[in-house]
Amino acid sequence: MFFYAAMSNTTSQAASSFTSPSIQDISSPYFLHSADHPGAILVSTLLNGDNYPTWKRAIKMALNAKNKLVFVNGTPSKPTSSVADIQLWERCSDMVLSWIFNSIDKSIVSSLIYHADPRDVWLDLEDWFSQSNNPRIFKLKRDIATLTQGSMTISAYFTTLKSHWDALAMLTPTPQCTCGILTELNHMQDTNVFFSF
């Protein structure tokens, strides 16, 4: 009888740790949907090194949609208080790591696989691929300057041109302005670029 009561108590404690409010609350970063799995690929294009700015934007949006962006931003940090909280954090951390690894080219993953924290992977990628944007900026400016419609449709031509402009704008952010003149300057610059072809 005592054995059964002790076993029942242990089982109820284990069950309560798996039904904690953090797991069931969809607004919690610890919540995982039944469709979430480690093999999921969150972005359509793998990080290959050359596409870091667009990959970073896409993966951040995907992680934010799953309420897991906090794991690459560094909050929450790994808890140290209770075993249940540590297990929850590790479970979600490993899931985020799996998603990130699945969205990176295998040649890059091999140098990251031993990281235990998504934040460390995030910082390493930032360090490797955003040190100097000058070659990428030069290439984008050259691509914009030499882009011709050729056999492309008008829609495809302007879509390509706009994607180059957007990538260039992301790599060369303009200073913040509250007076409104920056909007006019950007419009003038876009118009000048457009009519320079």
Backbone as numpy.savetxt, mean C-alpha at the origin, in Angstrom:
# Nx Ny Nz CAx CAy CAz Cx Cy Cz
-15.22 -34.98 37.73 -16.05 -33.78 37.73 -15.18 -32.53 37.73
-14.13 -32.54 38.62 -13.22 -31.39 38.68 -12.49 -31.23 37.35
-12.06 -32.37 36.76 -11.34 -32.35 35.48 -12.24 -31.74 34.39
-13.50 -32.15 34.36 -14.43 -31.64 33.37 -14.63 -30.14 33.54
-14.75 -29.67 34.78 -14.95 -28.24 35.05 -13.73 -27.44 34.63
-12.53 -27.97 34.94 -11.30 -27.28 34.57 -11.16 -27.23 33.06
-11.48 -28.35 32.40 -11.39 -28.41 30.95 -12.40 -27.46 30.31
-13.60 -27.41 30.87 -14.63 -26.51 30.38 -14.20 -25.06 30.52
-13.57 -24.73 31.67 -13.09 -23.38 31.92 -12.01 -22.99 30.91
-11.06 -23.92 30.65 -9.99 -23.66 29.68 -10.56 -23.45 28.29
-11.53 -24.29 27.92 -12.16 -24.17 26.60 -12.88 -22.84 26.46
-13.58 -22.41 27.51 -14.30 -21.14 27.43 -13.34 -19.97 27.35
-12.17 -20.08 28.04 -11.18 -19.01 27.95 -10.61 -18.92 26.54
-10.32 -20.07 25.93 -9.80 -20.09 24.56 -10.82 -19.53 23.60
-12.08 -19.92 23.80 -13.14 -19.44 22.92 -13.31 -17.94 23.06
-13.21 -17.44 24.31 -13.40 -16.00 24.49 -12.27 -15.21 23.84
-11.04 -15.80 23.81 -9.95 -15.08 23.17 -10.16 -15.00 21.67
-10.88 -15.99 21.10 -11.13 -15.96 19.66 -12.42 -15.23 19.31
-13.17 -14.84 20.29 -14.37 -14.06 20.01 -14.28 -12.69 20.65
-13.05 -12.21 20.80 -12.87 -10.89 21.42 -13.48 -9.82 20.53
-13.87 -8.71 21.12 -14.49 -7.63 20.34 -13.61 -7.15 19.19
-12.29 -7.23 19.35 -11.39 -6.79 18.29 -11.54 -7.62 17.03
-11.83 -8.91 17.19 -11.98 -9.79 16.03 -13.32 -9.56 15.36
-14.36 -9.29 16.13 -15.70 -9.18 15.58 -16.05 -7.78 15.10
-15.37 -6.77 15.58 -15.66 -5.38 15.23 -15.05 -5.06 13.87
-15.90 -4.81 12.86 -15.39 -4.59 11.50 -14.58 -3.30 11.38
-14.68 -2.41 12.36 -13.89 -1.18 12.31 -12.52 -1.36 12.96
-12.27 -2.53 13.52 -10.98 -2.80 14.18 -9.96 -3.26 13.14
-8.71 -2.80 13.26 -7.68 -3.29 12.34 -7.39 -4.78 12.52
-7.85 -5.37 13.63 -7.66 -6.80 13.86 -8.73 -7.67 13.20
-9.76 -7.04 12.65 -10.84 -7.81 12.02 -10.36 -8.37 10.68
-10.58 -9.65 10.47 -10.31 -10.28 9.18 -11.60 -10.89 8.67
-11.95 -10.55 7.45 -13.15 -11.09 6.81 -12.91 -12.55 6.47
-13.96 -13.32 6.37 -13.80 -14.75 6.04 -13.19 -14.94 4.65
-13.30 -13.92 3.78 -12.71 -14.02 2.44 -11.24 -13.64 2.41
-10.74 -13.06 3.50 -9.32 -12.69 3.55 -8.47 -13.94 3.71
-7.44 -14.06 2.90 -6.53 -15.20 3.01 -5.13 -14.78 2.59
-4.10 -15.49 3.03 -2.72 -15.09 2.75 -2.35 -15.09 1.27
-3.07 -15.85 0.45 -2.74 -15.92 -0.97 -3.34 -14.81 -1.81
-4.07 -13.89 -1.19 -4.73 -12.83 -1.95 -3.70 -11.88 -2.56
-3.99 -11.43 -3.77 -3.16 -10.43 -4.44 -3.98 -9.16 -4.49
-3.52 -8.12 -3.81 -4.31 -6.91 -3.65 -4.18 -5.92 -4.80
-3.11 -6.00 -5.56 -2.92 -5.06 -6.66 -2.67 -5.82 -7.95
-3.02 -5.20 -9.08 -2.95 -5.90 -10.35 -1.53 -5.96 -10.92
-0.68 -5.00 -10.57 0.68 -4.97 -11.09 1.68 -5.15 -9.96
2.56 -6.13 -10.10 3.55 -6.39 -9.06 4.62 -5.31 -9.04
5.15 -5.04 -7.85 6.27 -4.11 -7.73 7.50 -4.74 -8.36
8.09 -4.01 -9.33 9.30 -4.52 -9.98 10.49 -3.58 -9.80
10.29 -2.49 -9.08 11.35 -1.52 -8.85 11.13 -0.25 -9.64
10.78 -0.39 -10.92 10.56 0.78 -11.77 9.22 1.45 -11.52
8.29 0.71 -10.97 6.92 1.23 -10.81 6.57 1.52 -9.35
7.58 1.80 -8.54 7.34 1.97 -7.10 6.29 3.02 -6.76
6.33 4.23 -7.34 5.32 5.23 -6.93 3.88 4.80 -7.19
3.63 4.20 -8.35 2.25 3.78 -8.65 1.88 2.55 -7.82
2.85 1.63 -7.60 2.58 0.46 -6.78 2.26 0.89 -5.34
3.04 1.83 -4.82 2.84 2.29 -3.45 1.44 2.87 -3.29
1.03 3.67 -4.26 -0.32 4.27 -4.21 -1.39 3.17 -4.22
-1.22 2.19 -5.11 -2.22 1.12 -5.24 -2.29 0.25 -4.00
-1.14 -0.12 -3.43 -1.15 -1.01 -2.26 -1.67 -0.27 -1.03
-1.37 1.03 -0.92 -1.90 1.80 0.20 -3.43 1.86 0.13
-3.98 2.06 -1.07 -5.43 2.09 -1.21 -6.04 0.74 -0.84
-5.40 -0.35 -1.29 -5.91 -1.69 -1.00 -5.87 -2.00 0.49
-4.76 -1.66 1.14 -4.64 -1.91 2.58 -5.60 -1.03 3.37
-5.79 0.20 2.92 -6.73 1.09 3.60 -8.16 0.55 3.47
-8.50 0.03 2.30 -9.84 -0.54 2.09 -10.08 -1.72 3.02
-9.03 -2.44 3.36 -9.15 -3.58 4.27 -8.90 -3.18 5.73
-8.72 -1.87 5.97 -8.47 -1.34 7.31 -7.18 -1.91 7.92
-6.17 -2.11 7.07 -4.89 -2.67 7.54 -3.72 -1.72 7.27
-4.00 -0.51 6.81 -2.93 0.44 6.52 -2.13 0.77 7.78
-2.78 0.67 8.93 -2.10 0.97 10.20 -0.90 0.07 10.44
-0.89 -1.13 9.86 0.23 -2.05 10.08 1.49 -1.61 9.34
1.36 -0.85 8.26 2.55 -0.34 7.58 2.90 1.06 8.07
1.94 1.74 8.68 2.20 3.07 9.25 2.86 2.99 10.62
2.85 1.80 11.20 3.52 1.62 12.50 2.60 1.66 13.70
1.31 1.84 13.47 0.35 1.77 14.58 -0.76 0.81 14.17
-1.12 -0.13 14.92 -0.65 -0.33 16.29 0.71 -1.02 16.30
1.52 -0.69 17.31 2.75 -1.44 17.50 2.40 -2.75 18.18
3.31 -3.67 18.13 3.03 -4.99 18.70 2.76 -4.86 20.19
1.62 -5.36 20.66 1.31 -5.25 22.09 2.22 -6.16 22.91
2.36 -5.83 24.16 3.20 -6.63 25.05 2.44 -7.08 26.29
1.19 -6.66 26.42 0.47 -6.91 27.67 -0.10 -8.32 27.76
-1.00 -8.67 26.87 -1.66 -9.98 27.02 -1.33 -10.88 25.84
-1.33 -12.17 26.10 -1.04 -13.17 25.07 -2.08 -13.09 23.95
-3.34 -12.87 24.31 -4.40 -12.80 23.30 -4.18 -11.63 22.36
-3.80 -10.48 22.91 -3.54 -9.31 22.06 -2.33 -9.52 21.17
-1.31 -10.16 21.69 -0.11 -10.45 20.89 -0.47 -11.38 19.74
-1.28 -12.39 20.01 -1.69 -13.33 18.96 -2.52 -12.64 17.89
-3.41 -11.75 18.30 -4.22 -11.00 17.33 -3.33 -10.15 16.43
-2.39 -9.44 17.05 -1.50 -8.57 16.29 -0.66 -9.39 15.30
-0.09 -10.51 15.77 0.75 -11.34 14.92 -0.04 -11.94 13.76
-1.27 -12.33 14.03 -2.13 -12.91 13.00 -2.36 -11.91 11.88
-2.75 -10.69 12.24 -3.01 -9.66 11.22 -1.73 -9.18 10.57
-0.67 -9.08 11.34 0.62 -8.67 10.80 1.09 -9.66 9.74
0.97 -10.94 10.02 1.37 -11.97 9.04 0.48 -11.92 7.79
-0.79 -11.63 7.98 -1.69 -11.53 6.82 -1.27 -10.36 5.93
-0.97 -9.21 6.53 -0.53 -8.03 5.77 0.80 -8.31 5.08
1.72 -8.97 5.78 2.99 -9.35 5.16 2.77 -10.23 3.94
1.87 -11.20 4.06 1.56 -12.08 2.93 1.02 -11.29 1.75
0.10 -10.36 2.02 -0.47 -9.55 0.94 0.60 -8.71 0.26
1.49 -8.12 1.06 2.56 -7.30 0.48 3.49 -8.16 -0.35
3.91 -9.30 0.18 4.82 -10.19 -0.57 4.18 -10.67 -1.87
2.87 -10.92 -1.83 2.17 -11.36 -3.05 2.09 -10.27 -4.11
2.34 -9.04 -3.72 2.23 -7.93 -4.67 3.60 -7.42 -5.12
4.65 -8.18 -4.80 6.02 -7.80 -5.14 6.64 -8.90 -6.00
7.43 -8.50 -6.98 8.15 -9.45 -7.82 9.01 -10.37 -6.95
9.06 -11.65 -7.33 9.77 -12.65 -6.52 11.25 -12.31 -6.30
11.86 -11.64 -7.27 13.28 -11.31 -7.13 13.50 -10.30 -6.00
12.48 -9.50 -5.68 12.59 -8.53 -4.59 12.17 -9.16 -3.26
11.17 -10.04 -3.31 10.66 -10.68 -2.09 11.75 -11.45 -1.37
12.64 -12.07 -2.13 13.68 -12.90 -1.49 14.54 -12.11 -0.51
14.67 -10.81 -0.72 15.48 -10.00 0.21 14.66 -9.45 1.37
13.35 -9.69 1.36 12.47 -9.15 2.41 11.82 -10.23 3.27
11.91 -11.46 2.84 11.09 -12.53 3.42 11.32 -12.75 4.91
12.48 -12.37 5.42 12.75 -12.63 6.84 12.32 -11.49 7.76
11.73 -10.46 7.22 11.17 -9.42 8.07 9.93 -9.97 8.77
9.77 -9.64 10.03 8.62 -10.13 10.80 7.53 -9.07 10.95
7.78 -7.88 10.46 6.86 -6.77 10.68 6.61 -6.05 9.35
5.34 -5.84 8.97 5.03 -5.13 7.73 5.64 -3.73 7.67
5.76 -3.09 8.81 6.34 -1.75 8.87 7.80 -1.78 8.41
8.56 -2.80 8.82 9.95 -2.92 8.40 10.07 -3.10 6.89
9.19 -3.92 6.32 9.18 -4.13 4.87 8.87 -2.82 4.17
7.87 -2.11 4.67 7.45 -0.84 4.08 8.60 0.17 4.07
9.30 0.27 5.19 10.41 1.22 5.30 11.58 0.82 4.40
11.84 -0.49 4.30 12.90 -0.96 3.41 12.59 -0.61 1.96
11.36 -0.87 1.54 10.97 -0.56 0.16 11.07 0.94 -0.11
10.64 1.73 0.84 10.72 3.19 0.72 12.18 3.61 0.58
13.03 3.00 1.38 14.45 3.34 1.36 15.10 2.96 0.03
14.75 1.79 -0.49 15.36 1.30 -1.73 14.90 2.07 -2.96
13.60 2.30 -3.04 13.04 2.75 -4.32 12.69 4.23 -4.40
12.82 4.96 -3.32 12.49 6.39 -3.43 13.66 7.28 -3.05
14.88 6.72 -3.09 16.06 7.52 -2.76 16.22 8.68 -3.73
16.22 8.36 -5.01 16.40 9.41 -6.01 15.39 9.21 -7.12
14.55 10.20 -7.31 13.55 10.14 -8.36 14.03 10.83 -9.63
15.24 11.39 -9.60 15.70 12.17 -10.75 15.71 11.39 -12.06
16.22 10.14 -12.09 16.17 9.40 -13.36 14.74 9.16 -13.83
13.85 8.85 -12.90 12.43 8.62 -13.26 11.80 9.91 -13.75
12.09 11.03 -13.09 11.54 12.33 -13.52 12.04 12.67 -14.92
13.34 12.45 -15.15 13.91 12.71 -16.48 13.21 11.87 -17.54
13.01 10.58 -17.25 12.37 9.68 -18.22 10.94 10.12 -18.50
10.20 10.50 -17.46 8.82 10.94 -17.66 8.76 12.21 -18.51
9.64 13.16 -18.22 9.66 14.39 -19.02 10.01 14.09 -20.47
10.96 13.18 -20.67 11.31 12.80 -22.04 10.15 12.10 -22.73
9.46 11.20 -21.99 8.31 10.49 -22.56 7.19 11.45 -22.94
6.97 12.47 -22.10 5.94 13.47 -22.40 6.34 14.27 -23.64
7.60 14.66 -23.69 8.06 15.50 -24.80 8.07 14.75 -26.13
8.29 13.45 -26.10 8.40 12.70 -27.35 7.15 11.90 -27.70
6.14 11.94 -26.86 4.93 11.17 -27.12 4.19 11.71 -28.34
3.88 10.84 -29.27 3.07 11.22 -30.43 1.90 10.26 -30.52
0.86 10.72 -31.18 -0.35 9.90 -31.28 -0.10 8.65 -32.10
0.60 8.78 -33.22 0.87 7.63 -34.07 -0.39 6.86 -34.39
-0.38 5.56 -34.10 -1.55 4.71 -34.41 -2.53 4.63 -33.23
-2.23 5.35 -32.13 -3.13 5.33 -30.98 -4.40 6.12 -31.29
-5.48 5.71 -30.65 -6.69 6.53 -30.74 -6.46 7.80 -29.93
-7.29 8.81 -30.16 -7.15 10.05 -29.40 -7.31 9.78 -27.92
-8.26 8.91 -27.59 -8.51 8.58 -26.19 -7.28 7.91 -25.56
-6.68 6.95 -26.27 -5.50 6.25 -25.75 -4.32 7.21 -25.62
-4.18 8.11 -26.59 -3.09 9.08 -26.56 -3.19 9.98 -25.33
-4.38 10.56 -25.10 -4.55 11.45 -23.96 -4.51 10.71 -22.62
-4.95 9.45 -22.61 -4.84 8.65 -21.39 -3.37 8.40 -21.03
-2.56 8.08 -22.05 -1.12 7.88 -21.83 -0.47 9.16 -21.36
-0.81 10.26 -22.03 -0.24 11.56 -21.67 -0.60 11.94 -20.23
-1.88 11.74 -19.88 -2.33 12.10 -18.53 -1.66 11.21 -17.47
-1.44 9.93 -17.78 -0.79 9.06 -16.80 0.66 9.51 -16.57
1.33 9.97 -17.63 2.69 10.51 -17.46 2.65 11.79 -16.62
1.70 12.66 -16.90 1.58 13.91 -16.12 1.32 13.62 -14.65
0.42 12.68 -14.40 0.08 12.35 -13.02 1.27 11.75 -12.28
2.02 10.87 -12.96 3.20 10.28 -12.34 4.25 11.35 -12.06
4.42 12.27 -12.99 5.38 13.36 -12.80 4.95 14.27 -11.65
3.66 14.55 -11.56 3.14 15.39 -10.48 3.35 14.73 -9.12
3.24 13.41 -9.07 3.44 12.70 -7.81 4.90 12.73 -7.39
5.82 12.68 -8.37 7.25 12.68 -8.05 7.79 14.07 -7.79
7.10 15.09 -8.26 7.54 16.47 -8.05 6.38 17.27 -7.45
6.06 17.01 -6.18 4.92 17.68 -5.56 5.15 19.18 -5.47
4.08 19.92 -5.69 4.17 21.37 -5.59 3.94 21.79 -4.15
4.50 22.93 -3.74 4.29 23.38 -2.36 2.82 23.70 -2.10
2.44 23.64 -0.85 1.07 23.96 -0.46 0.81 25.46 -0.63
-0.39 25.79 -1.06 -0.74 27.18 -1.29 -2.20 27.39 -0.87
-2.45 28.47 -0.15 -3.82 28.76 0.28 -4.41 29.96 -0.45
-3.59 30.64 -1.27 -4.07 31.86 -1.91 -4.80 31.59 -3.23
-4.65 30.38 -3.79 -5.36 30.05 -5.02 -4.54 30.25 -6.29
-3.42 30.93 -6.21 -2.61 31.20 -7.40 -1.98 29.92 -7.96
-1.71 28.95 -7.08 -1.09 27.71 -7.53 -1.99 26.96 -8.50
-3.29 27.00 -8.28 -4.23 26.35 -9.19 -4.13 26.97 -10.58
-4.05 28.31 -10.61 -3.92 29.00 -11.90 -2.61 28.64 -12.59
-1.52 28.60 -11.82 -0.22 28.25 -12.39 -0.23 26.83 -12.96
-0.82 25.90 -12.22 -0.91 24.51 -12.71 -1.71 24.44 -14.00
-2.81 25.19 -14.06 -3.64 25.21 -15.27 -2.85 25.79 -16.44
-2.10 26.86 -16.19 -1.29 27.47 -17.25 -0.22 26.49 -17.73
0.40 25.78 -16.78 1.44 24.82 -17.15 0.84 23.69 -17.98
-0.31 23.16 -17.56 -0.96 22.09 -18.31 -1.33 22.55 -19.72
-1.82 23.79 -19.82 -2.21 24.33 -21.12 -0.99 24.50 -22.02
0.11 24.99 -21.44 1.33 25.16 -22.23 1.88 23.84 -22.72
1.85 22.81 -21.83 2.33 21.49 -22.23 1.44 20.95 -23.34
0.13 21.13 -23.18 -0.82 20.61 -24.16 -0.60 21.23 -25.53
-0.40 22.54 -25.56 -0.28 23.22 -26.85 1.14 23.20 -27.40
2.07 22.59 -26.64 3.43 22.53 -27.14 3.63 21.38 -28.12
2.62 20.51 -28.25 2.77 19.37 -29.15 2.34 19.73 -30.55
